[in-house]
């Protein structure tokens, strides 16, 4: 049987606020979430897996509109694999560019640290 999770449990496990979880559902990033007899949301493992992936996309800077497009394509099934692949490849290129820029920034910071460390050693 599939495990179920309350909105609070999902929030705790993912780090997303309950407001964000509801918003993800509203904008279509999540399929409509099942509800228990009391009308409370009950997330399942598939929801959790999708959320974990979406969190990775978001934390690497993918715009929400691209995330929504990806999810819409995924719902349409295997015929959209090429389009989903294109979205992910394009995003990977942006992430790699960010990593390169951060690496360059880090080199400058390390240079300054070395410079100040050498100055401290002299005094």
Secondary structure as GFF3:
##gff-version 3
##sequence-region A 1 123
A	DSSP	beta_strand	4	5	.	.	.	ID=ss1
A	DSSP	alpha_helix	7	14	.	.	.	ID=ss2
A	DSSP	alpha_helix	18	27	.	.	.	ID=ss3
A	DSSP	beta_strand	43	44	.	.	.	ID=ss4
A	DSSP	alpha_helix	45	59	.	.	.	ID=ss5
A	DSSP	alpha_helix	64	76	.	.	.	ID=ss6
A	DSSP	three_ten_helix	78	80	.	.	.	ID=ss7
A	DSSP	alpha_helix	81	122	.	.	.	ID=ss8
###
